Amino acid sequence: MTSQIKSYSVINKLTDSAVKMSRRLTADVDAWAEAHDTVRSDAIRRLVELGVKFYVIRQSRWRRSARS
């Protein structure tokens, strides 16, 4: 995990971002990160990616059904 953290720290210097979250959401993200053996920043990134993928799939299905 250490080499992964080092490689991300180089990337993060170029793409730093801050996210404000409630304590409950932070706890939920931390629990997800622990369950997936990752750190909070990676968990946030992966969860956002999953959410965006789900949204895109849902929108494309909705558009196809609207055309029918």
mmJSON file of the N, C-alpha and C atoms, coordinates in Angstrom:
{"data_MODEL":{"atom_site":{
"group_PDB":["ATOM","ATOM","ATOM","ATOM","ATOM","ATOM","ATOM","ATOM","ATOM","ATOM","ATOM","ATOM","ATOM","ATOM","ATOM","ATOM","ATOM","ATOM","ATOM","ATOM","ATOM","ATOM","ATOM","ATOM","ATOM","ATOM","ATOM","ATOM","ATOM","ATOM","ATOM","ATOM","ATOM","ATOM","ATOM","ATOM","ATOM","ATOM","ATOM","ATOM","ATOM","ATOM","ATOM","ATOM","ATOM","ATOM","ATOM","ATOM","ATOM","ATOM","ATOM","ATOM","ATOM","ATOM","ATOM","ATOM","ATOM","ATOM","ATOM","ATOM","ATOM","ATOM","ATOM","ATOM","ATOM","ATOM","ATOM","ATOM","ATOM","ATOM","ATOM","ATOM","ATOM","ATOM","ATOM","ATOM","ATOM","ATOM","ATOM","ATOM","ATOM","ATOM","ATOM","ATOM","ATOM","ATOM","ATOM","ATOM","ATOM","ATOM","ATOM","ATOM","ATOM","ATOM","ATOM","ATOM","ATOM","ATOM","ATOM","ATOM","ATOM","ATOM","ATOM","ATOM","ATOM","ATOM","ATOM","ATOM","ATOM","ATOM","ATOM","ATOM","ATOM","ATOM","ATOM","ATOM","ATOM","ATOM","ATOM","ATOM","ATOM","ATOM","ATOM","ATOM","ATOM","ATOM","ATOM","ATOM","ATOM","ATOM","ATOM","ATOM","ATOM","ATOM","ATOM","ATOM","ATOM","ATOM","ATOM","ATOM","ATOM","ATOM","ATOM","ATOM","ATOM","ATOM","ATOM","ATOM","ATOM","ATOM","ATOM","ATOM","ATOM","ATOM","ATOM","ATOM","ATOM","ATOM","ATOM","ATOM","ATOM","ATOM","ATOM","ATOM","ATOM","ATOM","ATOM","ATOM","ATOM","ATOM","ATOM","ATOM","ATOM","ATOM","ATOM","ATOM","ATOM","ATOM","ATOM","ATOM","ATOM","ATOM","ATOM","ATOM","ATOM","ATOM","ATOM","ATOM","ATOM","ATOM","ATOM","ATOM","ATOM","ATOM","ATOM","ATOM","ATOM","ATOM","ATOM","ATOM","ATOM","ATOM","ATOM","ATOM"],
"id":[1,2,3,4,5,6,7,8,9,10,11,12,13,14,15,16,17,18,19,20,21,22,23,24,25,26,27,28,29,30,31,32,33,34,35,36,37,38,39,40,41,42,43,44,45,46,47,48,49,50,51,52,53,54,55,56,57,58,59,60,61,62,63,64,65,66,67,68,69,70,71,72,73,74,75,76,77,78,79,80,81,82,83,84,85,86,87,88,89,90,91,92,93,94,95,96,97,98,99,100,101,102,103,104,105,106,107,108,109,110,111,112,113,114,115,116,117,118,119,120,121,122,123,124,125,126,127,128,129,130,131,132,133,134,135,136,137,138,139,140,141,142,143,144,145,146,147,148,149,150,151,152,153,154,155,156,157,158,159,160,161,162,163,164,165,166,167,168,169,170,171,172,173,174,175,176,177,178,179,180,181,182,183,184,185,186,187,188,189,190,191,192,193,194,195,196,197,198,199,200,201,202,203,204],
"type_symbol":["N","C","C","N","C","C","N","C","C","N","C","C","N","C","C","N","C","C","N","C","C","N","C","C","N","C","C","N","C","C","N","C","C","N","C","C","N","C","C","N","C","C","N","C","C","N","C","C","N","C","C","N","C","C","N","C","C","N","C","C","N","C","C","N","C","C","N","C","C","N","C","C","N","C","C","N","C","C","N","C","C","N","C","C","N","C","C","N","C","C","N","C","C","N","C","C","N","C","C","N","C","C","N","C","C","N","C","C","N","C","C","N","C","C","N","C","C","N","C","C","N","C","C","N","C","C","N","C","C","N","C","C","N","C","C","N","C","C","N","C","C","N","C","C","N","C","C","N","C","C","N","C","C","N","C","C","N","C","C","N","C","C","N","C","C","N","C","C","N","C","C","N","C","C","N","C","C","N","C","C","N","C","C","N","C","C","N","C","C","N","C","C","N","C","C","N","C","C","N","C","C","N","C","C"],
"label_atom_id":["N","CA","C","N","CA","C","N","CA","C","N","CA","C","N","CA","C","N","CA","C","N","CA","C","N","CA","C","N","CA","C","N","CA","C","N","CA","C","N","CA","C","N","CA","C","N","CA","C","N","CA","C","N","CA","C","N","CA","C","N","CA","C","N","CA","C","N","CA","C","N","CA","C","N","CA","C","N","CA","C","N","CA","C","N","CA","C","N","CA","C","N","CA","C","N","CA","C","N","CA","C","N","CA","C","N","CA","C","N","CA","C","N","CA","C","N","CA","C","N","CA","C","N","CA","C","N","CA","C","N","CA","C","N","CA","C","N","CA","C","N","CA","C","N","CA","C","N","CA","C","N","CA","C","N","CA","C","N","CA","C","N","CA","C","N","CA","C","N","CA","C","N","CA","C","N","CA","C","N","CA","C","N","CA","C","N","CA","C","N","CA","C","N","CA","C","N","CA","C","N","CA","C","N","CA","C","N","CA","C","N","CA","C","N","CA","C","N","CA","C","N","CA","C","N","CA","C","N","CA","C","N","CA","C","N","CA","C"],
"label_alt_id":[null,null,null,null,null,null,null,null,null,null,null,null,null,null,null,null,null,null,null,null,null,null,null,null,null,null,null,null,null,null,null,null,null,null,null,null,null,null,null,null,null,null,null,null,null,null,null,null,null,null,null,null,null,null,null,null,null,null,null,null,null,null,null,null,null,null,null,null,null,null,null,null,null,null,null,null,null,null,null,null,null,null,null,null,null,null,null,null,null,null,null,null,null,null,null,null,null,null,null,null,null,null,null,null,null,null,null,null,null,null,null,null,null,null,null,null,null,null,null,null,null,null,null,null,null,null,null,null,null,null,null,null,null,null,null,null,null,null,null,null,null,null,null,null,null,null,null,null,null,null,null,null,null,null,null,null,null,null,null,null,null,null,null,null,null,null,null,null,null,null,null,null,null,null,null,null,null,null,null,null,null,null,null,null,null,null,null,null,null,null,null,null,null,null,null,null,null,null,null,null,null,null,null,null],
"label_comp_id":["MET","MET","MET","THR","THR","THR","SER","SER","SER","GLN","GLN","GLN","ILE","ILE","ILE","LYS","LYS","LYS","SER","SER","SER","TYR","TYR","TYR","SER","SER","SER","VAL","VAL","VAL","ILE","ILE","ILE","ASN","ASN","ASN","LYS","LYS","LYS","LEU","LEU","LEU","THR","THR","THR","ASP","ASP","ASP","SER","SER","SER","ALA","ALA","ALA","VAL","VAL","VAL","LYS","LYS","LYS","MET","MET","MET","SER","SER","SER","ARG","ARG","ARG","ARG","ARG","ARG","LEU","LEU","LEU","THR","THR","THR","ALA","ALA","ALA","ASP","ASP","ASP","VAL","VAL","VAL","ASP","ASP","ASP","ALA","ALA","ALA","TRP","TRP","TRP","ALA","ALA","ALA","GLU","GLU","GLU","ALA","ALA","ALA","HIS","HIS","HIS","ASP","ASP","ASP","THR","THR","THR","VAL","VAL","VAL","ARG","ARG","ARG","SER","SER","SER","ASP","ASP","ASP","ALA","ALA","ALA","ILE","ILE","ILE","ARG","ARG","ARG","ARG","ARG","ARG","LEU","LEU","LEU","VAL","VAL","VAL","GLU","GLU","GLU","LEU","LEU","LEU","GLY","GLY","GLY","VAL","VAL","VAL","LYS","LYS","LYS","PHE","PHE","PHE","TYR","TYR","TYR","VAL","VAL","VAL","ILE","ILE","ILE","ARG","ARG","ARG","GLN","GLN","GLN","SER","SER","SER","ARG","ARG","ARG","TRP","TRP","TRP","ARG","ARG","ARG","ARG","ARG","ARG","SER","SER","SER","ALA","ALA","ALA","ARG","ARG","ARG","SER","SER","SER"],
"label_asym_id":["A","A","A","A","A","A","A","A","A","A","A","A","A","A","A","A","A","A","A","A","A","A","A","A","A","A","A","A","A","A","A","A","A","A","A","A","A","A","A","A","A","A","A","A","A","A","A","A","A","A","A","A","A","A","A","A","A","A","A","A","A","A","A","A","A","A","A","A","A","A","A","A","A","A","A","A","A","A","A","A","A","A","A","A","A","A","A","A","A","A","A","A","A","A","A","A","A","A","A","A","A","A","A","A","A","A","A","A","A","A","A","A","A","A","A","A","A","A","A","A","A","A","A","A","A","A","A","A","A","A","A","A","A","A","A","A","A","A","A","A","A","A","A","A","A","A","A","A","A","A","A","A","A","A","A","A","A","A","A","A","A","A","A","A","A","A","A","A","A","A","A","A","A","A","A","A","A","A","A","A","A","A","A","A","A","A","A","A","A","A","A","A","A","A","A","A","A","A","A","A","A","A","A","A"],
"label_entity_id":["1","1","1","1","1","1","1","1","1","1","1","1","1","1","1","1","1","1","1","1","1","1","1","1","1","1","1","1","1","1","1","1","1","1","1","1","1","1","1","1","1","1","1","1","1","1","1","1","1","1","1","1","1","1","1","1","1","1","1","1","1","1","1","1","1","1","1","1","1","1","1","1","1","1","1","1","1","1","1","1","1","1","1","1","1","1","1","1","1","1","1","1","1","1","1","1","1","1","1","1","1","1","1","1","1","1","1","1","1","1","1","1","1","1","1","1","1","1","1","1","1","1","1","1","1","1","1","1","1","1","1","1","1","1","1","1","1","1","1","1","1","1","1","1","1","1","1","1","1","1","1","1","1","1","1","1","1","1","1","1","1","1","1","1","1","1","1","1","1","1","1","1","1","1","1","1","1","1","1","1","1","1","1","1","1","1","1","1","1","1","1","1","1","1","1","1","1","1","1","1","1","1","1","1"],
"label_seq_id":[1,1,1,2,2,2,3,3,3,4,4,4,5,5,5,6,6,6,7,7,7,8,8,8,9,9,9,10,10,10,11,11,11,12,12,12,13,13,13,14,14,14,15,15,15,16,16,16,17,17,17,18,18,18,19,19,19,20,20,20,21,21,21,22,22,22,23,23,23,24,24,24,25,25,25,26,26,26,27,27,27,28,28,28,29,29,29,30,30,30,31,31,31,32,32,32,33,33,33,34,34,34,35,35,35,36,36,36,37,37,37,38,38,38,39,39,39,40,40,40,41,41,41,42,42,42,43,43,43,44,44,44,45,45,45,46,46,46,47,47,47,48,48,48,49,49,49,50,50,50,51,51,51,52,52,52,53,53,53,54,54,54,55,55,55,56,56,56,57,57,57,58,58,58,59,59,59,60,60,60,61,61,61,62,62,62,63,63,63,64,64,64,65,65,65,66,66,66,67,67,67,68,68,68],
"pdbx_PDB_ins_code":[null,null,null,null,null,null,null,null,null,null,null,null,null,null,null,null,null,null,null,null,null,null,null,null,null,null,null,null,null,null,null,null,null,null,null,null,null,null,null,null,null,null,null,null,null,null,null,null,null,null,null,null,null,null,null,null,null,null,null,null,null,null,null,null,null,null,null,null,null,null,null,null,null,null,null,null,null,null,null,null,null,null,null,null,null,null,null,null,null,null,null,null,null,null,null,null,null,null,null,null,null,null,null,null,null,null,null,null,null,null,null,null,null,null,null,null,null,null,null,null,null,null,null,null,null,null,null,null,null,null,null,null,null,null,null,null,null,null,null,null,null,null,null,null,null,null,null,null,null,null,null,null,null,null,null,null,null,null,null,null,null,null,null,null,null,null,null,null,null,null,null,null,null,null,null,null,null,null,null,null,null,null,null,null,null,null,null,null,null,null,null,null,null,null,null,null,null,null,null,null,null,null,null,null],
"Cartn_x":[0.828,0.0,0.868,2.074,2.929,3.31,3.665,4.03,2.832,1.642,0.428,0.218,0.419,0.255,1.276,2.521,3.557,3.196,2.718,2.384,1.212,0.241,-0.894,-0.493,0.499,0.909,1.514,2.177,2.717,1.573,0.584,-0.581,-1.356,-1.539,-2.317,-1.706,-0.415,0.203,-0.307,-0.704,-1.206,-2.714,-3.424,-4.881,-5.509,-4.967,-5.523,-6.968,-7.75,-9.146,-9.572,-10.514,-11.037,-12.524,-12.977,-14.38,-14.913,-16.003,-16.65,-17.746,-17.694,-18.688,-19.13,-20.359,-20.842,-20.054,-20.14,-19.447,-19.983,-21.284,-21.885,-21.388,-21.375,-20.89,-19.412,-18.63,-17.213,-17.053,-17.853,-17.796,-18.189,-19.21,-19.63,-18.528,-17.889,-16.794,-15.626,-15.314,-14.225,-14.529,-15.771,-16.159,-16.018,-16.446,-16.322,-14.848,-14.037,-12.6,-11.971,-12.325,-11.769,-12.216,-13.478,-13.995,-13.333,-12.85,-12.22,-10.704,-10.165,-8.721,-8.077,-8.615,-8.075,-8.128,-7.645,-7.646,-8.815,-9.125,-10.291,-10.288,-9.18,-9.143,-9.446,-8.902,-9.194,-10.647,-11.163,-12.561,-13.488,-13.211,-14.041,-13.983,-12.784,-12.628,-13.378,-13.228,-13.886,-15.398,-15.891,-17.333,-17.919,-17.195,-17.657,-17.669,-16.623,-16.585,-17.756,-18.048,-19.19,-20.505,-20.651,-21.86,-22.033,-20.958,-21.031,-21.359,-20.723,-21.026,-22.494,-22.998,-24.395,-25.311,-24.998,-25.8,-25.831,-24.677,-24.598,-25.417,-25.275,-26.042,-27.534,-27.913,-29.329,-29.883,-29.126,-29.577,-29.727,-28.782,-28.875,-30.068,-30.344,-31.523,-32.806,-32.825,-34.004,-34.251,-33.198,-33.351,-33.847,-33.344,-33.809,-35.275,-35.688,-37.095,-38.001,-37.511,-38.308,-38.539,-37.603,-37.749,-38.779,-38.972,-39.888,-41.333],
"Cartn_y":[-1.195,0.0,1.253,1.181,2.361,2.887,2.004,2.467,3.108,2.577,3.159,4.574,4.755,6.074,7.044,6.606,7.466,7.897,6.963,7.316,8.277,8.1,9.019,10.388,10.439,11.735,12.599,11.99,12.743,13.29,12.47,12.896,13.966,13.775,14.719,16.11,16.212,17.54,18.316,17.604,18.233,18.43,17.601,17.616,17.663,18.454,18.535,18.999,18.459,18.821,18.644,19.449,19.328,19.022,18.178,17.791,17.99,18.732,18.882,17.827,17.072,16.025,16.063,15.623,15.516,14.422,14.433,13.389,12.005,11.926,10.623,10.126,11.007,10.592,10.227,10.975,10.662,9.283,8.998,7.675,6.575,6.824,5.835,5.601,6.668,6.538,5.796,6.119,5.428,3.935,3.603,2.193,1.485,2.151,1.575,1.385,2.384,2.297,1.126,0.967,-0.142,-1.486,-1.578,-2.827,-3.173,-2.164,-2.376,-2.182,-2.179,-2.102,-0.95,0.243,1.425,2.613,3.733,4.941,5.839,6.797,7.651,8.343,8.925,9.663,8.76,7.541,6.595,6.128,5.957,5.548,6.609,7.869,8.948,8.919,8.805,8.761,7.594,6.403,5.208,5.302,5.839,5.979,6.991,8.07,9.049,8.405,7.665,6.983,6.024,5.262,4.342,5.096,6.197,7.002,7.58,8.057,8.619,7.529,6.374,5.26,4.864,4.753,4.394,5.436,6.707,7.795,7.731,7.512,7.444,6.266,5.12,3.942,4.196,4.771,5.055,6.042,7.074,8.074,7.452,6.608,6.003,5.061,4.337,3.461,4.273,5.385,6.242,6.842,7.281,7.859,6.834,5.594,4.541,4.239,4.183,3.872,5.04,6.261,7.433,7.463,6.908,6.863,5.84,4.823,3.726,4.128],
"Cartn_z":[0.0,0.0,0.0,0.554,0.649,-0.728,-1.661,-3.003,-3.697,-3.426,-3.998,-3.455,-2.17,-1.556,-2.133,-2.319,-2.877,-4.291,-5.118,-6.497,-6.536,-5.663,-5.628,-5.095,-4.211,-3.682,-4.782,-5.74,-6.87,-7.709,-7.972,-8.754,-8.0,-6.705,-5.916,-5.885,-6.054,-6.103,-7.306,-8.343,-9.553,-9.526,-8.773,-8.81,-7.427,-6.53,-5.183,-5.215,-4.315,-4.21,-2.76,-2.341,-0.976,-1.064,-0.176,-0.159,1.257,1.383,2.683,2.786,3.879,4.095,5.547,5.77,7.141,7.868,9.178,9.957,9.611,9.407,9.087,7.734,6.723,5.404,5.473,6.22,6.395,7.027,8.024,8.676,7.695,6.873,5.869,4.838,4.378,3.411,4.05,5.281,5.981,6.138,6.433,6.561,5.216,4.148,2.801,2.455,2.774,2.494,3.234,4.478,5.26,4.692,4.306,3.75,2.416,1.711,0.404,0.451,1.671,1.893,1.12,1.321,0.664,1.627,1.196,2.022,1.616,2.462,2.252,0.888,0.505,-0.761,-1.955,-1.928,-3.008,-2.95,-1.748,-1.606,-2.189,-1.899,-2.444,-3.967,-4.524,-5.98,-6.588,-5.992,-6.531,-6.408,-5.294,-5.121,-6.097,-6.351,-7.347,-8.737,-9.075,-10.368,-10.517,-9.472,-9.517,-9.704,-8.994,-9.114,-10.501,-11.098,-12.442,-13.452,-13.335,-14.249,-14.145,-12.927,-12.719,-13.351,-13.157,-13.71,-15.239,-15.855,-17.317,-17.833,-17.196,-17.616,-17.466,-16.345,-16.089,-17.117,-17.432,-18.4,-19.787,-20.192,-21.518,-21.597,-20.544,-20.532,-20.57,-19.837,-19.806,-21.189,-21.846,-23.191,-24.188,-24.098,-25.008,-24.771,-23.501,-23.218,-23.602,-23.565,-23.947,-25.451,-26.227,-27.684,-28.133,-27.333,-27.733,-27.704],
"occupancy":[1.0,1.0,1.0,1.0,1.0,1.0,1.0,1.0,1.0,1.0,1.0,1.0,1.0,1.0,1.0,1.0,1.0,1.0,1.0,1.0,1.0,1.0,1.0,1.0,1.0,1.0,1.0,1.0,1.0,1.0,1.0,1.0,1.0,1.0,1.0,1.0,1.0,1.0,1.0,1.0,1.0,1.0,1.0,1.0,1.0,1.0,1.0,1.0,1.0,1.0,1.0,1.0,1.0,1.0,1.0,1.0,1.0,1.0,1.0,1.0,1.0,1.0,1.0,1.0,1.0,1.0,1.0,1.0,1.0,1.0,1.0,1.0,1.0,1.0,1.0,1.0,1.0,1.0,1.0,1.0,1.0,1.0,1.0,1.0,1.0,1.0,1.0,1.0,1.0,1.0,1.0,1.0,1.0,1.0,1.0,1.0,1.0,1.0,1.0,1.0,1.0,1.0,1.0,1.0,1.0,1.0,1.0,1.0,1.0,1.0,1.0,1.0,1.0,1.0,1.0,1.0,1.0,1.0,1.0,1.0,1.0,1.0,1.0,1.0,1.0,1.0,1.0,1.0,1.0,1.0,1.0,1.0,1.0,1.0,1.0,1.0,1.0,1.0,1.0,1.0,1.0,1.0,1.0,1.0,1.0,1.0,1.0,1.0,1.0,1.0,1.0,1.0,1.0,1.0,1.0,1.0,1.0,1.0,1.0,1.0,1.0,1.0,1.0,1.0,1.0,1.0,1.0,1.0,1.0,1.0,1.0,1.0,1.0,1.0,1.0,1.0,1.0,1.0,1.0,1.0,1.0,1.0,1.0,1.0,1.0,1.0,1.0,1.0,1.0,1.0,1.0,1.0,1.0,1.0,1.0,1.0,1.0,1.0,1.0,1.0,1.0,1.0,1.0,1.0],
"B_iso_or_equiv":[0.0,0.0,0.0,0.0,0.0,0.0,0.0,0.0,0.0,0.0,0.0,0.0,0.0,0.0,0.0,0.0,0.0,0.0,0.0,0.0,0.0,0.0,0.0,0.0,0.0,0.0,0.0,0.0,0.0,0.0,0.0,0.0,0.0,0.0,0.0,0.0,0.0,0.0,0.0,0.0,0.0,0.0,0.0,0.0,0.0,0.0,0.0,0.0,0.0,0.0,0.0,0.0,0.0,0.0,0.0,0.0,0.0,0.0,0.0,0.0,0.0,0.0,0.0,0.0,0.0,0.0,0.0,0.0,0.0,0.0,0.0,0.0,0.0,0.0,0.0,0.0,0.0,0.0,0.0,0.0,0.0,0.0,0.0,0.0,0.0,0.0,0.0,0.0,0.0,0.0,0.0,0.0,0.0,0.0,0.0,0.0,0.0,0.0,0.0,0.0,0.0,0.0,0.0,0.0,0.0,0.0,0.0,0.0,0.0,0.0,0.0,0.0,0.0,0.0,0.0,0.0,0.0,0.0,0.0,0.0,0.0,0.0,0.0,0.0,0.0,0.0,0.0,0.0,0.0,0.0,0.0,0.0,0.0,0.0,0.0,0.0,0.0,0.0,0.0,0.0,0.0,0.0,0.0,0.0,0.0,0.0,0.0,0.0,0.0,0.0,0.0,0.0,0.0,0.0,0.0,0.0,0.0,0.0,0.0,0.0,0.0,0.0,0.0,0.0,0.0,0.0,0.0,0.0,0.0,0.0,0.0,0.0,0.0,0.0,0.0,0.0,0.0,0.0,0.0,0.0,0.0,0.0,0.0,0.0,0.0,0.0,0.0,0.0,0.0,0.0,0.0,0.0,0.0,0.0,0.0,0.0,0.0,0.0,0.0,0.0,0.0,0.0,0.0,0.0],
"pdbx_formal_charge":[null,null,null,null,null,null,null,null,null,null,null,null,null,null,null,null,null,null,null,null,null,null,null,null,null,null,null,null,null,null,null,null,null,null,null,null,null,null,null,null,null,null,null,null,null,null,null,null,null,null,null,null,null,null,null,null,null,null,null,null,null,null,null,null,null,null,null,null,null,null,null,null,null,null,null,null,null,null,null,null,null,null,null,null,null,null,null,null,null,null,null,null,null,null,null,null,null,null,null,null,null,null,null,null,null,null,null,null,null,null,null,null,null,null,null,null,null,null,null,null,null,null,null,null,null,null,null,null,null,null,null,null,null,null,null,null,null,null,null,null,null,null,null,null,null,null,null,null,null,null,null,null,null,null,null,null,null,null,null,null,null,null,null,null,null,null,null,null,null,null,null,null,null,null,null,null,null,null,null,null,null,null,null,null,null,null,null,null,null,null,null,null,null,null,null,null,null,null,null,null,null,null,null,null],
"auth_seq_id":[1,1,1,2,2,2,3,3,3,4,4,4,5,5,5,6,6,6,7,7,7,8,8,8,9,9,9,10,10,10,11,11,11,12,12,12,13,13,13,14,14,14,15,15,15,16,16,16,17,17,17,18,18,18,19,19,19,20,20,20,21,21,21,22,22,22,23,23,23,24,24,24,25,25,25,26,26,26,27,27,27,28,28,28,29,29,29,30,30,30,31,31,31,32,32,32,33,33,33,34,34,34,35,35,35,36,36,36,37,37,37,38,38,38,39,39,39,40,40,40,41,41,41,42,42,42,43,43,43,44,44,44,45,45,45,46,46,46,47,47,47,48,48,48,49,49,49,50,50,50,51,51,51,52,52,52,53,53,53,54,54,54,55,55,55,56,56,56,57,57,57,58,58,58,59,59,59,60,60,60,61,61,61,62,62,62,63,63,63,64,64,64,65,65,65,66,66,66,67,67,67,68,68,68],
"auth_comp_id":["MET","MET","MET","THR","THR","THR","SER","SER","SER","GLN","GLN","GLN","ILE","ILE","ILE","LYS","LYS","LYS","SER","SER","SER","TYR","TYR","TYR","SER","SER","SER","VAL","VAL","VAL","ILE","ILE","ILE","ASN","ASN","ASN","LYS","LYS","LYS","LEU","LEU","LEU","THR","THR","THR","ASP","ASP","ASP","SER","SER","SER","ALA","ALA","ALA","VAL","VAL","VAL","LYS","LYS","LYS","MET","MET","MET","SER","SER","SER","ARG","ARG","ARG","ARG","ARG","ARG","LEU","LEU","LEU","THR","THR","THR","ALA","ALA","ALA","ASP","ASP","ASP","VAL","VAL","VAL","ASP","ASP","ASP","ALA","ALA","ALA","TRP","TRP","TRP","ALA","ALA","ALA","GLU","GLU","GLU","ALA","ALA","ALA","HIS","HIS","HIS","ASP","ASP","ASP","THR","THR","THR","VAL","VAL","VAL","ARG","ARG","ARG","SER","SER","SER","ASP","ASP","ASP","ALA","ALA","ALA","ILE","ILE","ILE","ARG","ARG","ARG","ARG","ARG","ARG","LEU","LEU","LEU","VAL","VAL","VAL","GLU","GLU","GLU","LEU","LEU","LEU","GLY","GLY","GLY","VAL","VAL","VAL","LYS","LYS","LYS","PHE","PHE","PHE","TYR","TYR","TYR","VAL","VAL","VAL","ILE","ILE","ILE","ARG","ARG","ARG","GLN","GLN","GLN","SER","SER","SER","ARG","ARG","ARG","TRP","TRP","TRP","ARG","ARG","ARG","ARG","ARG","ARG","SER","SER","SER","ALA","ALA","ALA","ARG","ARG","ARG","SER","SER","SER"],
"auth_asym_id":["A","A","A","A","A","A","A","A","A","A","A","A","A","A","A","A","A","A","A","A","A","A","A","A","A","A","A","A","A","A","A","A","A","A","A","A","A","A","A","A","A","A","A","A","A","A","A","A","A","A","A","A","A","A","A","A","A","A","A","A","A","A","A","A","A","A","A","A","A","A","A","A","A","A","A","A","A","A","A","A","A","A","A","A","A","A","A","A","A","A","A","A","A","A","A","A","A","A","A","A","A","A","A","A","A","A","A","A","A","A","A","A","A","A","A","A","A","A","A","A","A","A","A","A","A","A","A","A","A","A","A","A","A","A","A","A","A","A","A","A","A","A","A","A","A","A","A","A","A","A","A","A","A","A","A","A","A","A","A","A","A","A","A","A","A","A","A","A","A","A","A","A","A","A","A","A","A","A","A","A","A","A","A","A","A","A","A","A","A","A","A","A","A","A","A","A","A","A","A","A","A","A","A","A"],
"auth_atom_id":["N","CA","C","N","CA","C","N","CA","C","N","CA","C","N","CA","C","N","CA","C","N","CA","C","N","CA","C","N","CA","C","N","CA","C","N","CA","C","N","CA","C","N","CA","C","N","CA","C","N","CA","C","N","CA","C","N","CA","C","N","CA","C","N","CA","C","N","CA","C","N","CA","C","N","CA","C","N","CA","C","N","CA","C","N","CA","C","N","CA","C","N","CA","C","N","CA","C","N","CA","C","N","CA","C","N","CA","C","N","CA","C","N","CA","C","N","CA","C","N","CA","C","N","CA","C","N","CA","C","N","CA","C","N","CA","C","N","CA","C","N","CA","C","N","CA","C","N","CA","C","N","CA","C","N","CA","C","N","CA","C","N","CA","C","N","CA","C","N","CA","C","N","CA","C","N","CA","C","N","CA","C","N","CA","C","N","CA","C","N","CA","C","N","CA","C","N","CA","C","N","CA","C","N","CA","C","N","CA","C","N","CA","C","N","CA","C","N","CA","C","N","CA","C","N","CA","C","N","CA","C","N","CA","C","N","CA","C"],
"pdbx_PDB_model_num":[1,1,1,1,1,1,1,1,1,1,1,1,1,1,1,1,1,1,1,1,1,1,1,1,1,1,1,1,1,1,1,1,1,1,1,1,1,1,1,1,1,1,1,1,1,1,1,1,1,1,1,1,1,1,1,1,1,1,1,1,1,1,1,1,1,1,1,1,1,1,1,1,1,1,1,1,1,1,1,1,1,1,1,1,1,1,1,1,1,1,1,1,1,1,1,1,1,1,1,1,1,1,1,1,1,1,1,1,1,1,1,1,1,1,1,1,1,1,1,1,1,1,1,1,1,1,1,1,1,1,1,1,1,1,1,1,1,1,1,1,1,1,1,1,1,1,1,1,1,1,1,1,1,1,1,1,1,1,1,1,1,1,1,1,1,1,1,1,1,1,1,1,1,1,1,1,1,1,1,1,1,1,1,1,1,1,1,1,1,1,1,1,1,1,1,1,1,1,1,1,1,1,1,1]
}}}
